[in-house]
Amino acid sequence: LANQYSNIFKTGNRNAASHLWASFILQRAGSMPSGKLGQIFHGFCAVSGSPLPDDPRTMYKATLPKVGGGTVTGVSRHCCQPCICDLIENVHVDTKTIDTADGTRTFDFLVIGDPCLKADLLAQPFADPFSGRNSSLSDAAPELKCEGGKLAGAMFSDHGHPIIGMFFTDPASLEAVPEVSVDHHKEAAAAAVSDPTFGYGEICSMRKAQGYNSGMG
């Protein structure tokens, strides 16, 4: 998958453009069995768009809201800890039925609100927490483009939301997630019971308080 980087990202910049990875894979789903389809989705971070090795260290367990109500627990793939924080704050789970080489299957996918519903905000300046300089989403993430009021290049879920990755809810994936090393203070232990990141909640709260000053695009 990583060998297709330059074909997928014409600007050479994958920032916040994981929808293009997802579309590239799903457009070819009919030529591969469902197991292979899922495996290929291991190859990129659904939040940052960074290419990833198929390694257990990229697996993060999370409980996310489902489009239409309720929650679901599963596994997503990420390049670094800040991405699980962004996932919890901004991402939902929705289904999409896909024709694969071994039949029609329904998968759980990670979805976001379509940024093109507020396309004017893509050019709005903001203070970059890394450099301190003013930037805009259009400058920092040039692959975020709108066509006909929708995110260009995206494939959409059953309820019409841009797909940015696959959410793995099968028992084997859930059991394969490495244990998180957390501070075992009483407060942390109590918080972990309801922590949708399964161990990163305190880190995510600190990052938010510091202005989201870490991450990978």
C-alpha positions in Angstrom: 0.0 0.0 0.0 2.8 2.5 0.9 4.2 2.1 -2.6 1.0 3.8 -3.9 1.6 6.9 -1.8 2.5 9.3 -4.7 -0.5 8.0 -6.8 -2.9 8.6 -3.9 -1.6 12.0 -2.6 -0.9 14.1 -5.7 0.4 17.0 -3.6 2.8 14.7 -1.7 1.0 15.7 1.6 -1.1 13.1 3.4 -2.1 15.4 6.3 -5.7 14.7 7.4 -6.3 12.9 4.1 -6.8 9.3 5.3 -10.1 9.3 3.3 -8.0 9.0 0.2 -6.3 5.8 1.5 -9.7 4.4 2.3 -11.1 5.2 -1.1 -8.2 3.8 -2.9 -8.6 0.4 -1.1 -12.4 0.3 -1.3 -12.4 1.0 -5.0 -10.4 -2.2 -5.4 -12.4 -4.3 -2.9 -14.1 -6.4 -5.5 -10.7 -8.0 -6.5 -9.8 -9.2 -3.0 -11.3 -11.5 -0.3 -12.7 -9.8 2.7 -9.8 -10.9 5.0 -7.3 -9.3 2.6 -9.3 -6.1 2.5 -9.2 -5.8 6.3 -5.5 -6.5 6.4 -4.7 -3.7 3.9 -6.6 -1.3 6.1 -3.8 -2.0 8.7 -1.4 0.0 6.5 -2.2 3.6 7.4 -3.3 5.8 10.4 -6.9 6.7 10.1 -6.3 10.1 11.8 -3.1 11.5 10.4 -2.8 9.5 7.2 0.7 8.3 8.0 1.7 4.9 6.4 2.0 2.2 9.0 3.7 -1.2 9.4 1.3 -4.1 10.2 2.5 -4.2 13.8 0.6 -4.7 17.1 2.2 -1.5 18.3 -0.1 0.4 15.9 -3.2 -1.0 17.5 -5.4 1.0 19.8 -8.6 -0.1 21.5 -11.4 2.5 21.8 -15.1 2.8 22.5 -16.7 5.1 19.9 -20.2 6.5 19.3 -22.1 4.8 16.5 -23.9 6.9 13.9 -27.6 6.6 14.8 -27.0 6.0 18.5 -25.1 3.7 20.9 -21.5 2.8 21.1 -19.1 0.1 19.9 -15.7 -1.1 21.1 -13.1 -2.0 18.5 -9.5 -1.4 17.3 -8.1 1.3 15.1 -4.6 1.7 13.7 -2.5 4.8 14.5 1.0 6.2 14.2 1.1 7.7 17.8 -0.8 8.3 21.0 -2.2 11.7 20.1 -4.2 10.2 17.3 -6.3 8.1 19.7 -7.2 11.3 21.5 -8.3 12.9 18.2 -10.2 9.8 17.4 -12.2 9.9 20.6 -13.1 13.5 20.1 -14.0 13.6 16.4 -14.8 10.2 15.0 -17.9 8.0 14.9 -18.5 4.5 13.6 -20.8 3.6 10.7 -21.3 0.6 8.4 -20.9 0.2 4.7 -21.7 -2.9 2.7 -18.9 -3.8 0.3 -18.7 -6.3 -2.6 -15.6 -8.4 -2.1 -14.1 -11.3 -4.0 -15.7 -13.7 -1.6 -19.1 -12.1 -1.4 -20.9 -9.1 0.0 -19.8 -8.1 3.5 -20.8 -5.3 5.9 -17.9 -3.6 7.7 -17.6 -1.1 10.5 -15.8 2.0 9.4 -14.4 5.1 11.0 -16.2 8.2 9.8 -16.1 12.0 10.2 -18.4 14.9 9.6 -17.9 16.2 6.1 -15.6 19.3 6.3 -17.1 20.6 3.1 -20.4 21.3 4.9 -18.4 24.3 6.2 -16.0 24.7 3.4 -15.2 28.4 4.2 -13.5 27.3 7.4 -10.8 25.4 5.4 -9.3 28.8 4.5 -9.8 30.4 7.9 -6.5 31.3 9.6 -5.5 29.7 13.0 -2.5 29.7 15.2 -0.4 26.6 14.6 0.4 25.1 18.1 3.7 23.7 16.8 5.2 26.7 15.0 3.1 29.6 16.5 2.6 31.0 13.0 -0.8 31.5 11.3 -1.9 28.8 9.0 -5.1 27.3 7.5 -6.4 23.8 6.9 -6.1 24.4 3.2 -2.4 25.1 3.6 -1.6 22.4 6.2 -3.8 19.7 4.5 -3.9 20.5 0.8 -5.6 17.2 -0.1 -8.8 18.4 1.7 -10.8 19.7 -1.3 -14.5 20.1 -1.9 -16.5 19.1 -5.0 -20.2 19.7 -5.1 -20.3 20.5 -1.4 -18.8 17.2 -0.5 -15.2 16.0 0.4 -13.5 15.2 -2.9 -12.2 11.7 -3.3 -14.0 10.3 -0.3 -16.2 7.2 -0.1 -19.3 7.6 2.1 -20.8 5.3 4.7 -24.3 4.0 4.8 -25.4 7.2 6.5 -23.5 9.4 4.2 -20.3 10.2 6.1 -16.7 10.3 4.8 -14.8 7.0 5.6 -11.3 7.5 7.0 -10.5 3.9 8.1 -11.8 0.6 9.2 -12.8 -0.2 12.8 -12.0 -3.8 13.8 -14.5 -5.2 16.2 -13.8 -8.9 15.9 -12.6 -10.8 19.1 -9.2 -11.6 17.6 -8.3 -7.9 17.0 -9.5 -6.9 20.4 -7.4 -9.5 22.1 -4.3 -8.6 20.1 -4.1 -5.0 21.4 -1.0 -4.6 23.6 -1.7 -3.6 27.2 -1.3 0.1 28.0 1.2 1.0 30.7 -0.7 3.6 32.8 -0.1 5.4 36.1 -1.8 3.2 38.7 -2.7 6.0 41.1 -6.2 5.5 42.6 -7.5 8.4 40.5 -6.2 6.9 37.3 -7.5 3.5 38.1 -11.0 4.9 38.8 -11.0 6.9 35.6 -9.8 3.9 33.5 -13.1 2.1 34.2 -15.0 4.6 32.0 -12.0 5.6 29.8 -13.0 5.2 26.1 -9.3 5.1 25.2 -8.5 2.2 27.5 -5.6 3.9 29.2 -4.8 7.1 27.4 -7.6 9.3 28.9 -5.3 11.2 31.2 -2.8 11.9 28.5 -5.6 13.1 26.2 -6.9 15.5 28.8 -3.4 17.0 29.3 -2.9 17.4 25.6 -6.3 19.2 25.3 -5.4 21.5 28.1 -2.1 22.4 26.4 -3.8 23.4 23.1 -3.4 20.1 21.2 0.3 20.7 20.9 1.3 17.2 19.8 0.3 15.0 16.9 1.0 13.9 13.3 -1.3 16.0 11.1 
